[in-house]
Amino acid sequence: MSKVLQPVLKMKVDELFLHWLSETPTQLLLKDCLRRIKNGERLPVADGSEGCGVAPLSAMLHLQNTHRLLDNFSISSMAPCSPPAHSPSSLPVGGYSSPRSGLTPRSRRSTAARGVSQKKEEPLTPTLSQNIPKFYFPKGCPKDNINIDGVISKIEEAFSLFPNERVTLEDMGKISKACECPLYWKAPLFYAAGGDRTGFVSVHKFIAMWRKVLQTCHDDAAKFMQLLARPGCTYLEREDFIPFLQDVVNTHPHLTFLREASEFHSRYITTVIQRIFYTVNRSWSGRITRAELRKSNFLQNVALLEEEDINQSTDYFSYEHFYVVYCKFWELDTDHDLYIDEQDLSKHSDHAISSRVIERIFSGAVTRGRKAQKEGKITYADFVWFLLSEEDKKTDTSIEYWFRCMDLDGDGVLSMYELEYFYEEQCQKMESMAIEPLPFEDCLCQMLDLVKPQCEGKITLQDLKKCKQAPLFYDTFLNLEKYLDHEQKDPFSVLRVGENEGQQELSDWEKYAAEEYAILVAEEAATEQWNDGYDAELNALDPPLANEKYAIEKRPFFDVPSHDTHDLEEYDYEDDFE
């Protein structure tokens, strides 16, 4: 016991010594002793006699008075840490003690040590921190009413319906329902149980995997991540979604036409993955966490895939939206190498977008592909983010996208210099169109009144999200065509939109996608009608010639524009995710 308490006793003795050393009487005594030594005077020793010579009487009286003060102090202020009051006590002074105390420094320390050791041996009461219930559950809060054995028995019953209790990917839908999961969790369940290695899943391997998931993961977000993520990872990367989405393409009833055009599978999957990260990955890290998955509506959309038309999933899976995005990219990608440069992107929306902000996009402010940046190009995946941000500037991600582009020095605020830098090009464009531009000072006053920044003269990202007028702000500096449209709008239309905020309304992106898809459908129908009519005329003259010349130009309505010199099937997914 003494060995265990020794370090504690030493700390207590050091504490008492420092406390004694800092007291005023002790300091006066030490100063007096130092003065005596300096003047060559003799000092009294511990046994009451003096050293070489005799000290003056006044010094002795002063020393005795100091000892009385120390005795009083040790009894009054140090009582809780000292021995009982009836025993003689006095604090040691340097190399000697008071003549009245009769205790040496060693005996004084041993007495104090005994008092401390007696105090430390008392049993400790439990602290309040031991009673705080657990409140952090990274894999979801455990549920008391879950019956794991009951779920496992349902799974065993489902497996018993198949030969040798082995299930392939095509039959995993029944197992997914037995697990009480949405239908399109079937591919993640299959691959998590090792089905990719053998082509089937046995009942024993699947139950061992799913039991572990049920015991460790307590909500849908944690379970979905456990199934999709690589071993040991607590996040999802872009590549993790490819097997899951490939199964959606292969088995969803509303994607039958796309299933037949296998060369476009990679483009559709890339589009959906980029939309998932655009909406869910709010940290811009390229890694989706459980918390981000819980806060998003992605898992709800996955559950609805089995109940509704896939085009109703306008946030992620819509084929019509993919068709619009890819056709817009194909129009700009003139050489069809699946990369576009600054000159290609500037053609979007008839050169309406500022060339200065296009330079910022290619500088890497909002893109990830280092390889493409070196070559001065962006990938199709980067274009998906650009188009979503350009056509709907009300979402949080699009506000952050354009803020990053305009924040030239990366200090987190838009200064007046940065606003003027982008507005200069807008003025030049308006002058070339014979439109008198608004002076920058007047434009700046309007924008500050619009945004109402918290810090005068500096616009932050939070200011733009709060003001609810980010589209008007960004279009003023970045898109001349939309800026002029805002100028011609009824000023009271903004108020009317605000009154209808409670009603379900299409987003700007949904409106744009619907309009563009209708235009593409009309163009496709007109082209087919023209080709059919012209073919009829040629068939009357020379049928073999007509068939040979125009057979390549015809394509089904669902087909996406292709090019003979580039095989999309050979395209590597990694080019989109680098």
C-alpha positions as CSV (number, residue, x, y, z in Angstrom):
1,M,0.0,0.0,0.0
2,S,2.8,2.4,0.8
3,K,4.3,2.0,-2.6
4,V,1.0,2.8,-4.2
5,L,0.5,5.9,-2.1
6,Q,4.1,7.2,-2.4
7,P,3.7,9.3,-5.5
8,V,0.5,10.8,-4.1
9,L,2.2,11.7,-0.9
10,K,5.1,13.3,-2.7
11,M,2.7,15.5,-4.7
12,K,0.9,16.5,-1.5
13,V,4.1,17.4,0.3
14,D,5.3,19.4,-2.7
15,E,1.9,21.2,-2.7
16,L,2.2,22.1,1.0
17,F,5.8,23.3,0.6
18,L,4.9,25.6,-2.3
19,H,1.9,26.9,-0.4
20,W,4.2,27.6,2.6
21,L,6.8,29.2,0.4
22,S,4.3,31.6,-1.1
23,E,3.1,33.0,2.2
24,T,4.1,36.5,3.2
25,P,5.6,35.6,6.6
26,T,7.8,33.0,5.0
27,Q,9.0,35.4,2.4
28,L,9.8,38.0,5.1
29,L,11.7,35.4,7.0
30,L,13.7,34.3,4.0
31,K,14.5,37.9,3.1
32,D,15.7,38.5,6.6
33,C,18.0,35.4,6.4
34,L,19.4,36.5,3.1
35,R,20.1,40.0,4.4
36,R,21.9,38.5,7.4
37,I,24.0,36.3,5.2
38,K,24.9,39.2,3.0
39,N,26.0,41.4,6.0
40,G,28.0,38.5,7.5
41,E,25.8,38.2,10.5
42,R,25.3,34.9,12.3
43,L,22.1,32.8,12.0
44,P,20.4,30.7,14.7
45,V,20.5,26.9,14.2
46,A,17.9,24.3,14.8
47,D,18.9,23.5,18.5
48,G,18.4,27.1,19.6
49,S,22.1,28.0,19.7
50,E,23.8,30.3,17.3
51,G,26.5,29.7,14.7
52,C,29.8,31.6,14.7
53,G,29.0,34.7,16.7
54,V,25.9,36.1,18.3
55,A,23.0,37.5,16.5
56,P,21.6,40.9,17.6
57,L,18.8,40.7,20.2
58,S,16.4,42.6,17.9
59,A,16.9,40.0,15.2
60,M,16.1,37.2,17.6
61,L,12.9,38.9,18.7
62,H,11.9,39.4,15.1
63,L,12.6,35.7,14.4
64,Q,10.4,34.6,17.3
65,N,7.6,36.8,16.2
66,T,7.8,35.4,12.7
67,H,7.6,31.8,14.1
68,R,4.5,32.8,16.1
69,L,2.8,34.0,12.9
70,L,3.8,30.8,11.1
71,D,2.4,28.7,14.0
72,N,-0.9,30.6,13.8
73,F,-1.1,30.2,10.1
74,S,-0.4,26.4,10.2
75,I,-3.2,25.9,12.7
76,S,-5.8,28.2,11.0
77,S,-5.4,28.1,7.3
78,M,-3.7,24.7,6.9
79,A,-6.0,22.8,9.4
80,P,-7.7,20.5,6.8
81,C,-4.4,19.2,5.5
82,S,-2.5,19.0,8.9
83,P,-2.5,16.6,11.8
84,P,-5.1,17.0,14.6
85,A,-5.0,20.3,16.5
86,H,-3.9,18.8,19.8
87,S,-0.5,17.5,18.4
88,P,2.4,20.0,18.2
89,S,2.8,21.3,14.7
90,S,4.9,23.8,12.9
91,L,6.1,24.3,9.4
92,P,9.8,23.9,8.8
93,V,11.8,27.0,8.0
94,G,14.8,26.3,5.8
95,G,17.5,24.3,7.6
96,Y,16.1,24.9,11.1
97,S,12.9,24.8,13.0
98,S,11.2,26.8,15.7
99,P,12.7,26.3,19.2
100,R,9.1,25.9,20.5
101,S,8.0,23.2,18.0
102,G,10.6,20.5,18.9
103,L,10.0,18.9,15.4
104,T,12.5,18.5,12.7
105,P,11.6,18.9,9.1
106,R,11.7,15.1,8.6
107,S,9.3,14.5,11.6
108,R,7.0,17.2,10.3
109,R,6.8,15.6,6.8
110,S,6.2,12.1,8.2
111,T,3.3,13.5,10.3
112,A,1.8,15.2,7.3
113,A,2.3,12.0,5.3
114,R,0.4,9.9,7.8
115,G,-2.5,12.4,7.7
116,V,-2.6,12.2,3.9
117,S,-2.3,8.4,3.8
118,Q,-5.2,8.1,6.2
119,K,-7.3,10.3,4.0
120,K,-6.4,8.6,0.8
121,E,-7.4,5.1,2.1
122,E,-11.0,6.1,2.4
123,P,-13.2,4.5,-0.3
124,L,-14.0,6.7,-3.3
125,T,-17.6,7.3,-4.2
126,P,-18.6,6.7,-7.9
127,T,-18.5,9.8,-10.1
128,L,-21.5,11.1,-12.0
129,S,-19.9,10.4,-15.4
130,Q,-20.4,6.7,-14.8
131,N,-24.2,7.2,-14.9
132,I,-24.4,9.1,-18.2
133,P,-26.1,6.9,-20.8
134,K,-24.6,6.3,-24.2
135,F,-25.8,8.8,-26.7
136,Y,-23.5,8.4,-29.7
137,F,-24.5,5.7,-32.1
138,P,-22.6,6.0,-35.4
139,K,-24.3,2.9,-36.9
140,G,-27.8,3.9,-35.6
141,C,-29.6,3.6,-32.3
142,P,-30.2,-0.1,-31.3
143,K,-33.8,-1.2,-31.3
144,D,-35.1,-3.3,-28.4
145,N,-38.0,-4.9,-30.3
146,I,-36.0,-6.4,-33.2
147,N,-36.2,-10.2,-33.5
148,I,-33.1,-11.2,-35.3
149,D,-33.9,-14.9,-35.1
150,G,-37.3,-14.4,-36.6
151,V,-35.7,-12.5,-39.6
152,I,-33.1,-15.3,-40.0
153,S,-35.9,-18.0,-40.1
154,K,-37.7,-16.1,-42.9
155,I,-34.4,-16.0,-44.9
156,E,-33.9,-19.7,-44.4
157,E,-37.4,-20.3,-45.6
158,A,-36.8,-18.2,-48.7
159,F,-33.6,-20.0,-49.5
160,S,-35.3,-23.4,-49.1
161,L,-37.3,-22.7,-52.3
162,F,-34.2,-22.8,-54.5
163,P,-32.1,-25.9,-55.5
164,N,-29.4,-26.7,-53.0
165,E,-30.4,-23.5,-51.1
166,R,-28.3,-21.4,-53.5
167,V,-29.5,-18.2,-55.0
168,T,-28.2,-16.3,-58.1
169,L,-28.4,-12.6,-58.6
170,E,-31.6,-12.9,-60.7
171,D,-33.4,-14.5,-57.8
172,M,-32.1,-12.2,-55.0
173,G,-35.2,-10.1,-55.1
174,K,-37.1,-12.7,-53.0
175,I,-34.2,-12.8,-50.5
176,S,-34.1,-9.0,-50.3
177,K,-37.8,-9.0,-49.4
178,A,-37.2,-11.7,-46.7
179,C,-34.6,-9.4,-45.2
180,E,-37.2,-6.7,-45.0
181,C,-35.2,-4.6,-47.5
182,P,-36.2,-2.7,-50.6
183,L,-36.1,-4.7,-53.8
184,Y,-33.1,-3.0,-55.3
185,W,-30.9,-3.8,-52.4
186,K,-30.6,-7.2,-54.0
187,A,-27.3,-6.6,-55.8
188,P,-25.6,-5.1,-52.7
189,L,-26.8,-8.1,-50.6
190,F,-25.6,-10.5,-53.3
191,Y,-22.1,-9.0,-53.6
192,A,-21.7,-8.5,-49.8
193,A,-22.2,-12.3,-49.3
194,G,-19.5,-13.1,-51.9
195,G,-21.8,-13.9,-54.8
196,D,-19.4,-12.1,-57.3
197,R,-16.8,-14.9,-56.7
198,T,-19.0,-17.9,-57.2
199,G,-22.0,-16.7,-59.2
200,F,-24.4,-17.7,-56.4
201,V,-24.9,-17.3,-52.6
202,S,-25.4,-20.2,-50.2
203,V,-27.8,-19.9,-47.3
204,H,-25.0,-20.3,-44.7
205,K,-22.8,-17.6,-46.1
206,F,-25.7,-15.2,-46.5
207,I,-27.1,-15.7,-43.0
208,A,-23.6,-15.3,-41.4
209,M,-23.2,-12.0,-43.3
210,W,-26.7,-10.7,-42.6
211,R,-26.7,-11.6,-38.9
212,K,-23.5,-9.6,-38.5
213,V,-25.1,-6.7,-40.3
214,L,-28.2,-6.8,-38.1
215,Q,-26.1,-7.0,-34.9
216,T,-23.9,-4.1,-35.7
217,C,-26.0,-1.8,-38.0
218,H,-29.3,-0.5,-36.6
219,D,-30.7,1.8,-39.4
220,D,-31.0,1.7,-43.2
221,A,-28.1,4.1,-43.8
222,A,-25.7,2.0,-41.8
223,K,-26.8,-1.2,-43.4
224,F,-26.6,0.1,-46.9
225,M,-23.1,1.5,-46.3
226,Q,-22.0,-1.8,-44.8
227,L,-23.2,-3.6,-47.9
228,L,-21.7,-1.3,-50.5
229,A,-18.5,0.0,-48.8
230,R,-15.2,-1.7,-49.1
231,P,-14.0,-3.7,-46.1
232,G,-12.9,-1.4,-43.3
233,C,-14.3,1.8,-44.9
234,T,-16.8,4.1,-43.2
235,Y,-17.7,6.0,-46.4
236,L,-18.8,5.4,-49.9
237,E,-16.9,6.4,-53.0
238,R,-18.1,6.7,-56.6
239,E,-16.9,3.3,-57.7
240,D,-18.9,1.6,-54.9
241,F,-22.2,2.4,-56.6
242,I,-21.3,0.8,-60.0
243,P,-22.5,-2.8,-59.2
244,F,-25.7,-1.5,-57.6
245,L,-26.6,0.8,-60.5
246,Q,-25.6,-1.8,-63.1
247,D,-28.2,-4.1,-61.6
248,V,-30.8,-1.3,-61.8
249,V,-30.1,-0.9,-65.5
250,N,-30.3,-4.6,-66.1
251,T,-33.5,-5.3,-64.2
252,H,-35.7,-2.2,-64.0
253,P,-38.8,-2.6,-66.2
254,H,-38.7,1.0,-67.4
255,L,-35.1,0.7,-68.6
256,T,-35.7,-2.1,-71.1
257,F,-34.7,0.1,-74.1
258,L,-31.5,1.1,-72.4
259,R,-30.7,-2.5,-71.5
260,E,-30.6,-3.2,-75.3
261,A,-28.1,-0.4,-75.9
262,S,-25.3,-1.7,-73.7
263,E,-22.8,0.9,-75.0
264,F,-24.7,3.6,-73.1
265,H,-24.8,1.9,-69.7
266,S,-21.6,3.6,-68.5
267,R,-22.9,7.0,-69.4
268,Y,-26.2,6.5,-67.6
269,I,-24.4,5.1,-64.5
270,T,-21.9,8.0,-64.5
271,T,-24.8,10.5,-64.7
272,V,-26.6,8.9,-61.8
273,I,-23.5,8.6,-59.6
274,Q,-22.6,12.3,-60.2
275,R,-26.2,13.3,-59.3
276,I,-26.0,11.2,-56.1
277,F,-22.8,12.9,-55.0
278,Y,-24.1,16.3,-56.1
279,T,-27.1,16.0,-53.8
280,V,-25.8,13.8,-51.0
281,N,-22.1,14.6,-50.5
282,R,-22.6,18.0,-48.9
283,S,-19.0,18.2,-47.7
284,W,-17.6,18.0,-51.2
285,S,-15.1,15.4,-50.0
286,G,-15.9,12.8,-52.6
287,R,-16.8,10.4,-49.8
288,I,-20.4,9.9,-48.6
289,T,-20.7,9.3,-44.9
290,R,-23.5,7.7,-42.9
291,A,-24.6,11.1,-41.6
292,E,-24.9,12.5,-45.1
293,L,-26.8,9.4,-46.2
294,R,-29.2,9.7,-43.3
295,K,-29.9,13.4,-44.1
296,S,-30.5,12.8,-47.8
297,N,-33.5,11.3,-49.6
298,F,-31.5,8.8,-51.6
299,L,-32.6,5.7,-49.7
300,Q,-36.2,6.7,-50.0
301,N,-35.7,7.1,-53.8
302,V,-34.1,3.6,-54.0
303,A,-37.2,2.2,-52.1
304,L,-39.5,3.9,-54.6
305,L,-37.8,2.4,-57.7
306,E,-40.0,-0.7,-57.5
307,E,-43.2,1.2,-57.3
308,E,-43.1,4.0,-59.9
309,D,-41.8,5.1,-63.3
310,I,-38.1,5.6,-63.1
311,N,-38.6,9.1,-64.7
312,Q,-40.4,10.1,-61.5
313,S,-37.2,9.9,-59.6
314,T,-36.1,13.4,-60.7
315,D,-33.3,13.7,-58.1
316,Y,-31.2,10.7,-59.3
317,F,-32.5,8.0,-61.6
318,S,-34.5,9.7,-64.3
319,Y,-33.7,8.5,-67.8
320,E,-35.1,11.6,-69.4
321,H,-32.8,13.8,-67.4
322,F,-29.9,11.6,-68.4
323,Y,-30.9,12.0,-72.0
324,V,-30.9,15.8,-71.7
325,V,-27.5,16.0,-70.0
326,Y,-25.8,13.6,-72.4
327,C,-27.3,15.3,-75.5
328,K,-26.1,18.7,-74.3
329,F,-22.6,17.3,-73.7
330,W,-22.6,15.6,-77.1
331,E,-23.4,18.9,-78.8
332,L,-20.4,20.5,-77.2
333,D,-18.0,17.6,-77.6
334,T,-17.3,18.1,-81.3
335,D,-14.5,15.6,-81.6
336,H,-16.4,13.0,-79.5
337,D,-13.5,12.0,-77.3
338,L,-15.7,12.5,-74.1
339,Y,-13.7,15.5,-73.1
340,I,-14.4,19.2,-73.6
341,D,-12.1,22.2,-73.4
342,E,-12.8,25.9,-72.7
343,Q,-13.7,26.7,-76.2
344,D,-16.2,23.8,-76.3
345,L,-17.9,24.8,-73.0
346,S,-18.1,28.5,-74.0
347,K,-20.6,27.4,-76.8
348,H,-23.1,26.3,-74.2
349,S,-26.3,28.4,-74.2
350,D,-25.0,30.4,-77.2
351,H,-22.0,31.9,-75.5
352,A,-24.1,33.4,-72.7
353,I,-21.7,32.3,-69.9
354,S,-18.8,34.5,-68.9
355,S,-15.5,33.4,-70.3
356,R,-13.9,34.4,-67.0
357,V,-16.0,32.0,-65.0
358,I,-15.3,29.3,-67.5
359,E,-11.6,29.9,-66.9
360,R,-12.2,29.4,-63.2
361,I,-14.0,26.1,-63.9
362,F,-11.0,24.8,-65.8
363,S,-8.6,26.0,-63.1
364,G,-9.8,23.2,-60.8
365,A,-11.9,25.3,-58.5
366,V,-14.8,22.9,-58.8
367,T,-13.4,19.9,-60.6
368,R,-11.5,16.8,-59.4
369,G,-9.7,15.3,-62.4
370,R,-6.1,16.3,-62.2
371,K,-5.2,14.6,-65.5
372,A,-7.9,16.5,-67.3
373,Q,-6.9,19.8,-65.7
374,K,-3.3,19.4,-66.9
375,E,-4.6,19.0,-70.5
376,G,-7.1,21.9,-70.1
377,K,-10.2,19.7,-70.4
378,I,-13.0,18.5,-68.2
379,T,-14.8,15.1,-68.3
380,Y,-18.4,14.2,-68.8
381,A,-18.7,13.8,-65.0
382,D,-17.6,17.4,-64.5
383,F,-20.1,18.6,-67.1
384,V,-22.9,17.0,-65.1
385,W,-22.0,19.2,-62.1
386,F,-21.7,22.2,-64.4
387,L,-25.1,21.7,-66.0
388,L,-27.0,21.0,-62.8
389,S,-25.4,24.1,-61.2
390,E,-26.0,26.4,-64.2
391,E,-29.7,25.5,-64.7
392,D,-30.7,25.5,-61.0
393,K,-28.9,28.1,-58.9
394,K,-31.3,27.7,-55.9
395,T,-29.8,24.5,-54.5
396,D,-27.1,24.6,-51.8
397,T,-24.6,22.7,-54.0
398,S,-25.1,25.1,-56.9
399,I,-24.7,28.2,-54.6
400,E,-21.5,26.7,-53.3
401,Y,-20.4,25.8,-56.9
402,W,-20.6,29.3,-58.2
403,F,-19.3,30.9,-55.0
404,R,-16.1,28.8,-55.4
405,C,-15.8,30.0,-59.0
406,M,-16.1,33.7,-58.0
407,D,-13.9,33.6,-54.9
408,L,-10.7,34.2,-56.8
409,D,-8.4,34.4,-53.7
410,G,-10.1,31.6,-51.8
411,D,-10.6,33.7,-48.6
412,G,-14.3,32.7,-48.2
413,V,-15.7,36.1,-49.1
414,L,-16.6,37.9,-52.4
415,S,-14.9,41.3,-52.3
416,M,-15.9,44.3,-54.4
417,Y,-12.8,43.7,-56.6
418,E,-14.0,40.2,-57.4
419,L,-17.5,41.3,-58.3
420,E,-16.1,44.1,-60.5
421,Y,-13.7,41.6,-62.2
422,F,-16.7,39.5,-63.4
423,Y,-19.0,42.5,-64.1
424,E,-16.5,44.0,-66.5
425,E,-17.0,41.3,-69.1
426,Q,-20.8,41.6,-68.8
427,C,-20.5,45.3,-69.6
428,Q,-18.4,44.6,-72.6
429,K,-20.9,42.1,-73.9
430,M,-23.8,44.6,-73.4
431,E,-22.0,47.3,-75.2
432,S,-21.3,45.0,-78.2
433,M,-25.1,44.4,-78.2
434,A,-25.8,48.2,-78.2
435,I,-27.2,47.9,-74.6
436,E,-26.2,50.6,-72.2
437,P,-24.8,48.8,-69.1
438,L,-25.5,49.9,-65.6
439,P,-22.5,51.5,-63.9
440,F,-20.7,49.1,-61.5
441,E,-21.4,51.4,-58.5
442,D,-25.1,51.3,-59.1
443,C,-25.1,47.6,-59.8
444,L,-23.1,47.0,-56.6
445,C,-25.7,49.0,-54.5
446,Q,-28.4,46.8,-56.0
447,M,-26.6,43.6,-55.2
448,L,-25.8,44.7,-51.6
449,D,-29.5,45.6,-51.1
450,L,-30.4,42.3,-52.5
451,V,-28.1,40.1,-50.5
452,K,-27.9,42.3,-47.3
453,P,-24.5,40.9,-46.2
454,Q,-23.8,40.6,-42.5
455,C,-20.3,42.2,-42.9
456,E,-20.4,45.4,-44.8
457,G,-18.5,45.3,-48.1
458,K,-18.1,41.5,-48.0
459,I,-20.5,38.8,-49.3
460,T,-20.2,35.4,-47.7
461,L,-21.6,32.0,-48.7
462,Q,-24.0,32.2,-45.8
463,D,-25.3,35.6,-46.9
464,L,-26.2,34.1,-50.4
465,K,-28.0,31.1,-48.9
466,K,-30.0,33.3,-46.6
467,C,-31.1,35.9,-49.1
468,K,-32.9,33.4,-51.3
469,Q,-31.9,35.5,-54.4
470,A,-28.7,33.6,-55.4
471,P,-29.9,33.0,-59.0
472,L,-30.3,36.8,-59.7
473,F,-27.0,37.6,-58.0
474,Y,-25.0,35.0,-59.9
475,D,-26.7,35.7,-63.3
476,T,-25.8,39.3,-62.9
477,F,-22.1,38.5,-63.0
478,L,-21.9,35.2,-64.9
479,N,-24.7,34.7,-67.4
480,L,-25.8,37.7,-69.6
481,E,-28.8,36.0,-71.2
482,K,-30.4,35.1,-67.9
483,Y,-29.4,38.5,-66.4
484,L,-31.3,40.3,-69.2
485,D,-34.3,37.9,-68.6
486,H,-34.3,38.9,-65.0
487,E,-34.3,42.6,-65.9
488,Q,-37.4,42.1,-68.1
489,K,-39.4,40.1,-65.6
490,D,-42.2,41.6,-63.5
491,P,-40.6,42.7,-60.2
492,F,-43.7,41.5,-58.3
493,S,-43.3,37.9,-59.7
494,V,-40.7,37.3,-57.0
495,L,-43.3,38.1,-54.3
496,R,-45.8,35.8,-55.9
497,V,-43.3,33.0,-56.0
498,G,-42.6,33.5,-52.3
499,E,-46.3,33.2,-51.6
500,N,-46.5,29.8,-53.2
501,E,-43.4,28.4,-51.4
502,G,-45.6,26.1,-49.4
503,Q,-47.0,24.3,-52.5
504,Q,-45.2,21.5,-54.3
505,E,-43.4,23.1,-57.2
506,L,-41.0,21.9,-59.8
507,S,-37.4,22.9,-59.3
508,D,-35.6,25.1,-62.0
509,W,-33.7,22.0,-63.0
510,E,-36.9,19.9,-63.5
511,K,-38.4,22.7,-65.6
512,Y,-35.3,23.0,-67.7
513,A,-35.0,19.2,-68.2
514,A,-38.7,18.9,-69.2
515,E,-38.5,21.7,-71.7
516,E,-35.3,20.4,-73.3
517,Y,-36.5,16.8,-73.4
518,A,-39.7,18.0,-75.2
519,I,-37.5,19.9,-77.7
520,L,-35.3,16.9,-78.3
521,V,-38.4,14.6,-78.8
522,A,-39.8,17.1,-81.3
523,E,-36.6,17.3,-83.2
524,E,-36.2,13.5,-83.2
525,A,-39.8,13.1,-84.5
526,A,-39.3,15.8,-87.2
527,T,-36.1,14.1,-88.3
528,E,-37.7,10.7,-88.5
529,Q,-40.7,12.1,-90.4
530,W,-38.5,13.9,-92.9
531,N,-36.3,10.8,-93.4
532,D,-39.4,8.6,-93.9
533,G,-40.8,11.0,-96.4
534,Y,-37.6,11.4,-98.3
535,D,-37.0,7.6,-98.2
536,A,-40.4,7.1,-99.9
537,E,-39.4,9.3,-102.8
538,L,-36.0,7.6,-103.1
539,N,-37.6,4.2,-102.9
540,A,-39.6,4.9,-106.0
541,L,-36.5,5.6,-107.9
542,D,-33.8,3.4,-106.5
543,P,-34.7,1.4,-103.3
544,P,-31.3,-0.2,-102.8
545,L,-29.6,3.2,-102.8
546,A,-32.0,4.7,-100.4
547,N,-31.7,1.9,-97.9
548,E,-27.9,2.0,-98.0
549,K,-27.7,5.7,-97.6
550,Y,-30.2,6.4,-94.9
551,A,-30.2,3.2,-92.8
552,I,-27.4,4.5,-90.6
553,E,-29.1,7.8,-89.9
554,K,-32.2,6.2,-88.5
555,R,-32.2,5.3,-84.8
556,P,-34.9,4.4,-82.3
557,F,-36.3,7.2,-80.2
558,F,-34.5,6.2,-77.0
559,D,-31.1,6.1,-78.6
560,V,-28.5,8.6,-77.6
561,P,-26.3,10.2,-80.3
562,S,-23.3,8.0,-81.0
563,H,-20.1,8.1,-83.2
564,D,-18.7,5.4,-85.3
565,T,-15.0,6.1,-84.4
566,H,-15.4,5.8,-80.6
567,D,-16.6,2.8,-78.7
568,L,-18.2,3.8,-75.4
569,E,-17.9,0.3,-74.1
570,E,-14.2,0.6,-74.0
571,Y,-14.4,3.8,-72.0
572,D,-13.0,3.4,-68.4
573,Y,-15.1,4.5,-65.5
574,E,-12.0,5.8,-63.8
575,D,-11.8,8.6,-66.2
576,D,-15.0,10.0,-64.6
577,F,-14.0,9.4,-61.0
578,E,-10.3,10.5,-60.9
